[in-house]
Amino acid sequence: MGSEDLDAEVEAFLAAAEGVYDEYDDGYIDADTALSQLGDHVSTLRDAHEDDPE
């Protein structure tokens, strides 16, 4: 994965994390669900980073 791909993954993570915070703030999800979703997004980002050959 190139630097541009990793940058795209970081942007996707930030957008997803912001979405989770917005849903929590709006009362659509509870804290446990928010943390679970954030954990999933962190795992996705970590996997992308570990697949990066640099």
Secondary structure, 3 states (H helix, E strand, C coil): CCHHHHHHHHHHHHHHHHHHHHHHHCCCCCHHHHHHHHHHHHHHHHHHHHHCCC
